[in-house]
Amino acid sequence: MTHRAADLSIAHVYQGSKDKLADLRSLWKATGLLPERTAFIGDDWPDLTAMRAVGLAIAPANASSEVKAIAHMVTTASGGRGAVRQAIEHILRVSGRHERALSLYDPSHPTGAR
């Protein structure tokens, strides 16, 4: 995970968290991001407090029922089977960035580099 994050130029990576809400608060402080502008994907009870603190709480299809109950979005894909991708594509679409993001990988796309 750390190597992939580095490949993607992701500066802040938290692994093995014992307190996900505390780690989110640390991330918000380090980056200046606002909780309401943050998405969080969780699937089990340790994720509940963090999910309640963000603007977009997402659960994969195979999340616990308690997590699904508080999620703003439940993916149709399960964790490890495309849930993160589905969540990211949803965020890109609702924020109006999907077409531009696609054009970065497909120059022939109508919004691609000209």
N, CA, C and O atoms as CSV, one atom per row, in Angstrom:
chain,resi,resn,atom,element,x,y,z
A,1,MET,N,N,0.820,-1.187,0.000
A,1,MET,CA,C,0.000,0.000,0.000
A,1,MET,C,C,0.868,1.257,0.000
A,1,MET,O,O,0.573,2.210,-0.721
A,2,THR,N,N,1.914,1.268,0.784
A,2,THR,CA,C,2.780,2.445,0.858
A,2,THR,C,C,3.431,2.736,-0.486
A,2,THR,O,O,3.525,3.895,-0.889
A,3,HIS,N,N,3.883,1.696,-1.186
A,3,HIS,CA,C,4.509,1.905,-2.492
A,3,HIS,C,C,3.511,2.453,-3.501
A,3,HIS,O,O,3.844,3.347,-4.280
A,4,ARG,N,N,2.292,1.926,-3.495
A,4,ARG,CA,C,1.261,2.398,-4.429
A,4,ARG,C,C,0.911,3.845,-4.120
A,4,ARG,O,O,0.731,4.642,-5.041
A,5,ALA,N,N,0.812,4.197,-2.868
A,5,ALA,CA,C,0.529,5.580,-2.486
A,5,ALA,C,C,1.635,6.501,-2.979
A,5,ALA,O,O,1.359,7.601,-3.460
A,6,ALA,N,N,2.878,6.063,-2.863
A,6,ALA,CA,C,3.998,6.861,-3.362
A,6,ALA,C,C,3.914,7.015,-4.873
A,6,ALA,O,O,4.162,8.099,-5.401
A,7,ASP,N,N,3.566,5.940,-5.573
A,7,ASP,CA,C,3.405,6.006,-7.028
A,7,ASP,C,C,2.349,7.030,-7.428
A,7,ASP,O,O,2.459,7.673,-8.473
A,8,LEU,N,N,1.329,7.175,-6.592
A,8,LEU,CA,C,0.233,8.103,-6.879
A,8,LEU,C,C,0.459,9.486,-6.269
A,8,LEU,O,O,-0.413,10.352,-6.344
A,9,SER,N,N,1.616,9.686,-5.671
A,9,SER,CA,C,1.966,10.953,-5.009
A,9,SER,C,C,1.004,11.308,-3.877
A,9,SER,O,O,0.668,12.475,-3.679
A,10,ILE,N,N,0.567,10.287,-3.139
A,10,ILE,CA,C,-0.282,10.507,-1.973
A,10,ILE,C,C,0.645,10.732,-0.783
A,10,ILE,O,O,1.412,9.851,-0.396
A,11,ALA,N,N,0.558,11.916,-0.221
A,11,ALA,CA,C,1.501,12.315,0.818
A,11,ALA,C,C,1.162,11.759,2.198
A,11,ALA,O,O,2.064,11.506,2.996
A,12,HIS,N,N,-0.109,11.568,2.487
A,12,HIS,CA,C,-0.522,11.165,3.835
A,12,HIS,C,C,-1.148,9.774,3.786
A,12,HIS,O,O,-2.197,9.578,3.172
A,13,VAL,N,N,-0.499,8.814,4.436
A,13,VAL,CA,C,-0.982,7.442,4.472
A,13,VAL,C,C,-1.018,6.996,5.929
A,13,VAL,O,O,-0.024,7.107,6.646
A,14,TYR,N,N,-2.169,6.493,6.358
A,14,TYR,CA,C,-2.332,5.985,7.717
A,14,TYR,C,C,-2.687,4.510,7.604
A,14,TYR,O,O,-3.680,4.156,6.968
A,15,GLN,N,N,-1.880,3.647,8.218
A,15,GLN,CA,C,-2.125,2.212,8.183
A,15,GLN,C,C,-2.151,1.669,9.606
A,15,GLN,O,O,-1.470,2.189,10.490
A,16,GLY,N,N,-2.928,0.637,9.819
A,16,GLY,CA,C,-2.983,0.013,11.136
A,16,GLY,C,C,-3.554,0.927,12.195
A,16,GLY,O,O,-3.151,0.853,13.356
A,17,SER,N,N,-4.470,1.775,11.826
A,17,SER,CA,C,-5.020,2.764,12.740
A,17,SER,C,C,-5.773,2.126,13.904
A,17,SER,O,O,-6.548,1.186,13.722
A,18,LYS,N,N,-5.533,2.645,15.083
A,18,LYS,CA,C,-6.283,2.231,16.273
A,18,LYS,C,C,-7.427,3.201,16.542
A,18,LYS,O,O,-8.390,2.859,17.228
A,19,ASP,N,N,-7.319,4.421,15.995
A,19,ASP,CA,C,-8.352,5.453,16.196
A,19,ASP,C,C,-8.483,6.238,14.896
A,19,ASP,O,O,-7.750,7.200,14.665
A,20,LYS,N,N,-9.410,5.827,14.060
A,20,LYS,CA,C,-9.543,6.412,12.729
A,20,LYS,C,C,-9.995,7.862,12.777
A,20,LYS,O,O,-9.589,8.661,11.933
A,21,LEU,N,N,-10.822,8.214,13.741
A,21,LEU,CA,C,-11.238,9.607,13.860
A,21,LEU,C,C,-10.052,10.491,14.252
A,21,LEU,O,O,-9.916,11.600,13.735
A,22,ALA,N,N,-9.213,10.026,15.138
A,22,ALA,CA,C,-8.011,10.789,15.511
A,22,ALA,C,C,-7.098,10.955,14.301
A,22,ALA,O,O,-6.517,12.022,14.104
A,23,ASP,N,N,-6.969,9.920,13.500
A,23,ASP,CA,C,-6.143,10.024,12.296
A,23,ASP,C,C,-6.754,10.996,11.297
A,23,ASP,O,O,-6.027,11.744,10.643
A,24,LEU,N,N,-8.069,10.997,11.169
A,24,LEU,CA,C,-8.725,11.980,10.298
A,24,LEU,C,C,-8.452,13.394,10.785
A,24,LEU,O,O,-8.136,14.279,9.990
A,25,ARG,N,N,-8.571,13.602,12.071
A,25,ARG,CA,C,-8.307,14.940,12.633
A,25,ARG,C,C,-6.872,15.367,12.349
A,25,ARG,O,O,-6.617,16.531,12.039
A,26,SER,N,N,-5.946,14.438,12.453
A,26,SER,CA,C,-4.547,14.720,12.133
A,26,SER,C,C,-4.405,15.101,10.658
A,26,SER,O,O,-3.692,16.045,10.321
A,27,LEU,N,N,-5.080,14.369,9.796
A,27,LEU,CA,C,-5.055,14.664,8.361
A,27,LEU,C,C,-5.649,16.043,8.077
A,27,LEU,O,O,-5.080,16.814,7.304
A,28,TRP,N,N,-6.783,16.357,8.694
A,28,TRP,CA,C,-7.401,17.666,8.494
A,28,TRP,C,C,-6.469,18.794,8.932
A,28,TRP,O,O,-6.356,19.822,8.263
A,29,LYS,N,N,-5.816,18.585,10.049
A,29,LYS,CA,C,-4.887,19.611,10.555
A,29,LYS,C,C,-3.690,19.774,9.617
A,29,LYS,O,O,-3.264,20.894,9.335
A,30,ALA,N,N,-3.157,18.666,9.143
A,30,ALA,CA,C,-1.971,18.692,8.274
A,30,ALA,C,C,-2.265,19.295,6.905
A,30,ALA,O,O,-1.393,19.916,6.297
A,31,THR,N,N,-3.484,19.116,6.424
A,31,THR,CA,C,-3.805,19.528,5.052
A,31,THR,C,C,-4.701,20.752,4.944
A,31,THR,O,O,-4.765,21.385,3.890
A,32,GLY,N,N,-5.383,21.083,6.013
A,32,GLY,CA,C,-6.348,22.181,5.941
A,32,GLY,C,C,-7.678,21.761,5.332
A,32,GLY,O,O,-8.556,22.600,5.127
A,33,LEU,N,N,-7.838,20.482,5.042
A,33,LEU,CA,C,-9.122,19.994,4.531
A,33,LEU,C,C,-10.194,20.146,5.597
A,33,LEU,O,O,-9.911,20.120,6.795
A,34,LEU,N,N,-11.417,20.303,5.146
A,34,LEU,CA,C,-12.542,20.412,6.065
A,34,LEU,C,C,-13.254,19.067,6.178
A,34,LEU,O,O,-13.359,18.342,5.188
A,35,PRO,N,N,-13.743,18.725,7.363
A,35,PRO,CA,C,-14.453,17.452,7.529
A,35,PRO,C,C,-15.607,17.285,6.537
A,35,PRO,O,O,-15.811,16.200,5.993
A,36,GLU,N,N,-16.346,18.344,6.310
A,36,GLU,CA,C,-17.492,18.252,5.406
A,36,GLU,C,C,-17.090,18.081,3.942
A,36,GLU,O,O,-17.934,17.774,3.100
A,37,ARG,N,N,-15.809,18.276,3.632
A,37,ARG,CA,C,-15.301,18.088,2.263
A,37,ARG,C,C,-14.469,16.809,2.163
A,37,ARG,O,O,-13.660,16.652,1.249
A,38,THR,N,N,-14.678,15.904,3.109
A,38,THR,CA,C,-13.917,14.670,3.190
A,38,THR,C,C,-14.834,13.472,2.965
A,38,THR,O,O,-15.952,13.436,3.478
A,39,ALA,N,N,-14.363,12.500,2.202
A,39,ALA,CA,C,-15.064,11.226,2.036
A,39,ALA,C,C,-14.289,10.158,2.802
A,39,ALA,O,O,-13.068,10.230,2.938
A,40,PHE,N,N,-15.016,9.179,3.292
A,40,PHE,CA,C,-14.414,8.078,4.041
A,40,PHE,C,C,-15.139,6.805,3.659
A,40,PHE,O,O,-16.369,6.764,3.653
A,41,ILE,N,N,-14.386,5.766,3.340
A,41,ILE,CA,C,-14.976,4.473,3.017
A,41,ILE,C,C,-14.689,3.527,4.178
A,41,ILE,O,O,-13.536,3.295,4.540
A,42,GLY,N,N,-15.755,2.989,4.749
A,42,GLY,CA,C,-15.597,2.079,5.871
A,42,GLY,C,C,-16.531,0.898,5.750
A,42,GLY,O,O,-17.568,0.968,5.091
A,43,ASP,N,N,-16.143,-0.202,6.404
A,43,ASP,CA,C,-16.969,-1.400,6.288
A,43,ASP,C,C,-17.308,-2.079,7.607
A,43,ASP,O,O,-18.084,-3.034,7.624
A,44,ASP,N,N,-16.736,-1.601,8.716
A,44,ASP,CA,C,-16.972,-2.311,9.971
A,44,ASP,C,C,-17.049,-1.320,11.139
A,44,ASP,O,O,-16.820,-0.122,10.975
A,45,TRP,N,N,-17.373,-1.843,12.301
A,45,TRP,CA,C,-17.621,-1.007,13.472
A,45,TRP,C,C,-16.527,0.004,13.791
A,45,TRP,O,O,-16.854,1.130,14.168
A,46,PRO,N,N,-15.227,-0.341,13.660
A,46,PRO,CA,C,-14.199,0.663,13.975
A,46,PRO,C,C,-14.257,1.904,13.075
A,46,PRO,O,O,-13.617,2.913,13.369
A,47,ASP,N,N,-15.011,1.831,11.997
A,47,ASP,CA,C,-15.125,2.954,11.062
A,47,ASP,C,C,-16.277,3.905,11.395
A,47,ASP,O,O,-16.365,4.989,10.819
A,48,LEU,N,N,-17.146,3.517,12.304
A,48,LEU,CA,C,-18.371,4.289,12.560
A,48,LEU,C,C,-18.115,5.737,12.978
A,48,LEU,O,O,-18.747,6.648,12.444
A,49,THR,N,N,-17.208,5.963,13.916
A,49,THR,CA,C,-17.006,7.344,14.385
A,49,THR,C,C,-16.419,8.215,13.283
A,49,THR,O,O,-16.800,9.377,13.146
A,50,ALA,N,N,-15.509,7.675,12.506
A,50,ALA,CA,C,-14.938,8.443,11.397
A,50,ALA,C,C,-15.998,8.735,10.345
A,50,ALA,O,O,-16.047,9.839,9.802
A,51,MET,N,N,-16.833,7.769,10.060
A,51,MET,CA,C,-17.869,7.969,9.047
A,51,MET,C,C,-18.867,9.045,9.462
A,51,MET,O,O,-19.369,9.787,8.618
A,52,ARG,N,N,-19.152,9.132,10.748
A,52,ARG,CA,C,-20.083,10.159,11.235
A,52,ARG,C,C,-19.487,11.567,11.163
A,52,ARG,O,O,-20.221,12.552,11.231
A,53,ALA,N,N,-18.171,11.666,11.028
A,53,ALA,CA,C,-17.496,12.964,11.075
A,53,ALA,C,C,-17.248,13.585,9.702
A,53,ALA,O,O,-16.806,14.731,9.616
A,54,VAL,N,N,-17.523,12.852,8.638
A,54,VAL,CA,C,-17.179,13.335,7.301
A,54,VAL,C,C,-18.414,13.748,6.506
A,54,VAL,O,O,-19.548,13.444,6.875
A,55,GLY,N,N,-18.159,14.445,5.413
A,55,GLY,CA,C,-19.238,14.897,4.555
A,55,GLY,C,C,-19.816,13.818,3.681
A,55,GLY,O,O,-20.985,13.895,3.304
A,56,LEU,N,N,-19.027,12.802,3.343
A,56,LEU,CA,C,-19.503,11.709,2.502
A,56,LEU,C,C,-18.996,10.387,3.065
A,56,LEU,O,O,-17.831,10.029,2.893
A,57,ALA,N,N,-19.883,9.675,3.736
A,57,ALA,CA,C,-19.553,8.360,4.296
A,57,ALA,C,C,-20.009,7.299,3.303
A,57,ALA,O,O,-21.166,7.279,2.882
A,58,ILE,N,N,-19.085,6.423,2.938
A,58,ILE,CA,C,-19.351,5.411,1.919
A,58,ILE,C,C,-19.087,4.032,2.508
A,58,ILE,O,O,-18.107,3.813,3.221
A,59,ALA,N,N,-19.994,3.109,2.189
A,59,ALA,CA,C,-19.833,1.721,2.615
A,59,ALA,C,C,-19.837,0.818,1.391
A,59,ALA,O,O,-20.634,1.027,0.476
A,60,PRO,N,N,-18.962,-0.182,1.355
A,60,PRO,CA,C,-19.034,-1.158,0.270
A,60,PRO,C,C,-20.222,-2.090,0.491
A,60,PRO,O,O,-20.769,-2.163,1.592
A,61,ALA,N,N,-20.609,-2.791,-0.551
A,61,ALA,CA,C,-21.775,-3.667,-0.498
A,61,ALA,C,C,-21.704,-4.701,0.625
A,61,ALA,O,O,-22.736,-5.094,1.170
A,62,ASN,N,N,-20.510,-5.139,0.969
A,62,ASN,CA,C,-20.369,-6.177,1.991
A,62,ASN,C,C,-20.039,-5.618,3.380
A,62,ASN,O,O,-19.525,-6.343,4.232
A,63,ALA,N,N,-20.327,-4.350,3.609
A,63,ALA,CA,C,-20.103,-3.740,4.924
A,63,ALA,C,C,-21.113,-4.270,5.943
A,63,ALA,O,O,-22.139,-4.846,5.581
A,64,SER,N,N,-20.803,-4.066,7.211
A,64,SER,CA,C,-21.743,-4.466,8.258
A,64,SER,C,C,-23.019,-3.638,8.136
A,64,SER,O,O,-22.998,-2.528,7.605
A,65,SER,N,N,-24.110,-4.175,8.624
A,65,SER,CA,C,-25.394,-3.477,8.526
A,65,SER,C,C,-25.379,-2.155,9.273
A,65,SER,O,O,-26.036,-1.202,8.854
A,66,GLU,N,N,-24.642,-2.082,10.369
A,66,GLU,CA,C,-24.553,-0.836,11.140
A,66,GLU,C,C,-23.845,0.259,10.337
A,66,GLU,O,O,-24.227,1.427,10.399
A,67,VAL,N,N,-22.830,-0.121,9.599
A,67,VAL,CA,C,-22.096,0.833,8.767
A,67,VAL,C,C,-22.967,1.275,7.597
A,67,VAL,O,O,-23.036,2.464,7.286
A,68,LYS,N,N,-23.622,0.335,6.957
A,68,LYS,CA,C,-24.511,0.696,5.844
A,68,LYS,C,C,-25.611,1.647,6.294
A,68,LYS,O,O,-26.026,2.524,5.536
A,69,ALA,N,N,-26.077,1.477,7.516
A,69,ALA,CA,C,-27.174,2.305,8.025
A,69,ALA,C,C,-26.802,3.779,8.135
A,69,ALA,O,O,-27.675,4.639,8.021
A,70,ILE,N,N,-25.523,4.092,8.355
A,70,ILE,CA,C,-25.133,5.502,8.491
A,70,ILE,C,C,-24.464,6.058,7.232
A,70,ILE,O,O,-24.179,7.252,7.151
A,71,ALA,N,N,-24.218,5.196,6.265
A,71,ALA,CA,C,-23.528,5.624,5.045
A,71,ALA,C,C,-24.429,6.505,4.186
A,71,ALA,O,O,-25.635,6.279,4.086
A,72,HIS,N,N,-23.820,7.508,3.573
A,72,HIS,CA,C,-24.530,8.332,2.592
A,72,HIS,C,C,-24.667,7.584,1.273
A,72,HIS,O,O,-25.595,7.825,0.501
A,73,MET,N,N,-23.729,6.674,1.028
A,73,MET,CA,C,-23.710,5.900,-0.209
A,73,MET,C,C,-23.243,4.490,0.111
A,73,MET,O,O,-22.295,4.298,0.873
A,74,VAL,N,N,-23.910,3.510,-0.471
A,74,VAL,CA,C,-23.471,2.122,-0.386
A,74,VAL,C,C,-23.189,1.676,-1.814
A,74,VAL,O,O,-24.067,1.737,-2.676
A,75,THR,N,N,-21.983,1.236,-2.056
A,75,THR,CA,C,-21.618,0.816,-3.402
A,75,THR,C,C,-22.289,-0.517,-3.735
A,75,THR,O,O,-22.689,-1.260,-2.840
A,76,THR,N,N,-22.405,-0.803,-5.000
A,76,THR,CA,C,-22.911,-2.108,-5.415
A,76,THR,C,C,-21.786,-3.128,-5.431
A,76,THR,O,O,-22.035,-4.334,-5.420
A,77,ALA,N,N,-20.546,-2.647,-5.457
A,77,ALA,CA,C,-19.374,-3.524,-5.424
A,77,ALA,C,C,-18.949,-3.760,-3.977
A,77,ALA,O,O,-19.130,-2.899,-3.115
A,78,SER,N,N,-18.390,-4.919,-3.730
A,78,SER,CA,C,-17.879,-5.259,-2.397
A,78,SER,C,C,-16.461,-4.732,-2.227
A,78,SER,O,O,-15.784,-4.394,-3.199
A,79,GLY,N,N,-16.031,-4.669,-0.982
A,79,GLY,CA,C,-14.660,-4.288,-0.689
A,79,GLY,C,C,-13.703,-5.260,-1.343
A,79,GLY,O,O,-13.902,-6.473,-1.272
A,80,GLY,N,N,-12.665,-4.743,-1.980
A,80,GLY,CA,C,-11.708,-5.588,-2.683
A,80,GLY,C,C,-12.186,-6.027,-4.056
A,80,GLY,O,O,-11.488,-6.758,-4.758
A,81,ARG,N,N,-13.379,-5.580,-4.440
A,81,ARG,CA,C,-13.966,-5.971,-5.717
A,81,ARG,C,C,-14.484,-4.762,-6.493
A,81,ARG,O,O,-15.427,-4.874,-7.276
A,82,GLY,N,N,-13.852,-3.595,-6.267
A,82,GLY,CA,C,-14.212,-2.414,-7.040
A,82,GLY,C,C,-14.973,-1.340,-6.286
A,82,GLY,O,O,-15.396,-0.355,-6.891
A,83,ALA,N,N,-15.158,-1.499,-4.987
A,83,ALA,CA,C,-15.907,-0.509,-4.217
A,83,ALA,C,C,-15.213,0.859,-4.206
A,83,ALA,O,O,-15.872,1.887,-4.363
A,84,VAL,N,N,-13.913,0.873,-4.026
A,84,VAL,CA,C,-13.188,2.149,-3.999
A,84,VAL,C,C,-13.266,2.828,-5.363
A,84,VAL,O,O,-13.504,4.033,-5.453
A,85,ARG,N,N,-13.069,2.067,-6.396
A,85,ARG,CA,C,-13.174,2.637,-7.747
A,85,ARG,C,C,-14.553,3.229,-7.970
A,85,ARG,O,O,-14.677,4.341,-8.484
A,86,GLN,N,N,-15.600,2.491,-7.585
A,86,GLN,CA,C,-16.964,2.981,-7.759
A,86,GLN,C,C,-17.176,4.267,-6.963
A,86,GLN,O,O,-17.817,5.198,-7.451
A,87,ALA,N,N,-16.650,4.324,-5.760
A,87,ALA,CA,C,-16.787,5.526,-4.935
A,87,ALA,C,C,-16.063,6.710,-5.571
A,87,ALA,O,O,-16.604,7.815,-5.614
A,88,ILE,N,N,-14.865,6.491,-6.056
A,88,ILE,CA,C,-14.097,7.574,-6.677
A,88,ILE,C,C,-14.790,8.068,-7.937
A,88,ILE,O,O,-14.886,9.274,-8.161
A,89,GLU,N,N,-15.269,7.149,-8.755
A,89,GLU,CA,C,-15.972,7.575,-9.973
A,89,GLU,C,C,-17.241,8.359,-9.628
A,89,GLU,O,O,-17.588,9.309,-10.330
A,90,HIS,N,N,-17.924,7.978,-8.572
A,90,HIS,CA,C,-19.105,8.720,-8.130
A,90,HIS,C,C,-18.721,10.150,-7.737
A,90,HIS,O,O,-19.378,11.111,-8.137
A,91,ILE,N,N,-17.656,10.274,-6.954
A,91,ILE,CA,C,-17.199,11.602,-6.521
A,91,ILE,C,C,-16.800,12.437,-7.731
A,91,ILE,O,O,-17.147,13.616,-7.810
A,92,LEU,N,N,-16.082,11.847,-8.665
A,92,LEU,CA,C,-15.689,12.578,-9.870
A,92,LEU,C,C,-16.917,13.049,-10.654
A,92,LEU,O,O,-16.947,14.177,-11.146
A,93,ARG,N,N,-17.918,12.193,-10.767
A,93,ARG,CA,C,-19.124,12.567,-11.524
A,93,ARG,C,C,-19.887,13.700,-10.846
A,93,ARG,O,O,-20.229,14.690,-11.493
A,94,VAL,N,N,-20.156,13.563,-9.550
A,94,VAL,CA,C,-20.970,14.590,-8.878
A,94,VAL,C,C,-20.221,15.912,-8.737
A,94,VAL,O,O,-20.838,16.965,-8.581
A,95,SER,N,N,-18.899,15.857,-8.791
A,95,SER,CA,C,-18.123,17.100,-8.700
A,95,SER,C,C,-17.840,17.705,-10.073
A,95,SER,O,O,-17.201,18.752,-10.173
A,96,GLY,N,N,-18.318,17.042,-11.136
A,96,GLY,CA,C,-18.100,17.550,-12.483
A,96,GLY,C,C,-16.694,17.329,-13.012
A,96,GLY,O,O,-16.276,18.011,-13.947
A,97,ARG,N,N,-15.960,16.394,-12.436
A,97,ARG,CA,C,-14.566,16.172,-12.833
A,97,ARG,C,C,-14.334,14.860,-13.582
A,97,ARG,O,O,-13.210,14.579,-13.997
A,98,HIS,N,N,-15.359,14.074,-13.756
A,98,HIS,CA,C,-15.196,12.754,-14.362
A,98,HIS,C,C,-14.649,12.833,-15.786
A,98,HIS,O,O,-13.690,12.139,-16.122
A,99,GLU,N,N,-15.245,13.663,-16.610
A,99,GLU,CA,C,-14.819,13.756,-18.009
A,99,GLU,C,C,-13.376,14.234,-18.114
A,99,GLU,O,O,-12.603,13.703,-18.911
A,100,ARG,N,N,-13.015,15.216,-17.327
A,100,ARG,CA,C,-11.637,15.719,-17.348
A,100,ARG,C,C,-10.657,14.644,-16.893
A,100,ARG,O,O,-9.592,14.476,-17.486
A,101,ALA,N,N,-11.019,13.922,-15.843
A,101,ALA,CA,C,-10.151,12.846,-15.353
A,101,ALA,C,C,-9.983,11.773,-16.417
A,101,ALA,O,O,-8.875,11.278,-16.624
A,102,LEU,N,N,-11.051,11.410,-17.083
A,102,LEU,CA,C,-10.984,10.409,-18.139
A,102,LEU,C,C,-10.078,10.876,-19.273
A,102,LEU,O,O,-9.329,10.085,-19.844
A,103,SER,N,N,-10.151,12.149,-19.591
A,103,SER,CA,C,-9.340,12.675,-20.686
A,103,SER,C,C,-7.837,12.598,-20.398
A,103,SER,O,O,-7.034,12.595,-21.330
A,104,LEU,N,N,-7.454,12.538,-19.142
A,104,LEU,CA,C,-6.042,12.409,-18.794
A,104,LEU,C,C,-5.482,11.064,-19.249
A,104,LEU,O,O,-4.281,10.933,-19.485
A,105,TYR,N,N,-6.353,10.071,-19.371
A,105,TYR,CA,C,-5.939,8.727,-19.746
A,105,TYR,C,C,-6.336,8.371,-21.173
A,105,TYR,O,O,-5.855,7.386,-21.733
A,106,ASP,N,N,-7.212,9.177,-21.754
A,106,ASP,CA,C,-7.695,8.919,-23.108
A,106,ASP,C,C,-7.715,10.237,-23.878
A,106,ASP,O,O,-8.741,10.916,-23.905
A,107,PRO,N,N,-6.592,10.610,-24.505
A,107,PRO,CA,C,-6.514,11.887,-25.222
A,107,PRO,C,C,-7.544,12.022,-26.329
A,107,PRO,O,O,-7.850,13.142,-26.737
A,108,SER,N,N,-8.091,10.920,-26.831
A,108,SER,CA,C,-9.104,11.004,-27.880
A,108,SER,C,C,-10.485,11.320,-27.317
A,108,SER,O,O,-11.426,11.565,-28.072
A,109,HIS,N,N,-10.606,11.314,-25.987
A,109,HIS,CA,C,-11.870,11.642,-25.360
A,109,HIS,C,C,-12.230,13.088,-25.687
A,109,HIS,O,O,-11.333,13.927,-25.772
A,110,PRO,N,N,-13.525,13.413,-25.876
A,110,PRO,CA,C,-13.918,14.772,-26.289
A,110,PRO,C,C,-13.348,15.900,-25.432
A,110,PRO,O,O,-13.156,17.005,-25.937
A,111,THR,N,N,-13.074,15.653,-24.152
A,111,THR,CA,C,-12.503,16.711,-23.301
A,111,THR,C,C,-10.991,16.582,-23.175
A,111,THR,O,O,-10.370,17.272,-22.366
A,112,GLY,N,N,-10.403,15.704,-23.971
A,112,GLY,CA,C,-8.970,15.452,-23.900
A,112,GLY,C,C,-8.132,16.626,-24.374
A,112,GLY,O,O,-8.637,17.600,-24.933
A,113,ALA,N,N,-6.840,16.501,-24.132
A,113,ALA,CA,C,-5.888,17.535,-24.545
A,113,ALA,C,C,-5.964,17.725,-26.049
A,113,ALA,O,O,-6.066,16.754,-26.798
A,114,ARG,N,N,-5.916,18.936,-26.477
A,114,ARG,CA,C,-6.014,19.257,-27.902
A,114,ARG,C,C,-4.699,19.799,-28.407
A,114,ARG,O,O,-4.580,20.128,-29.587
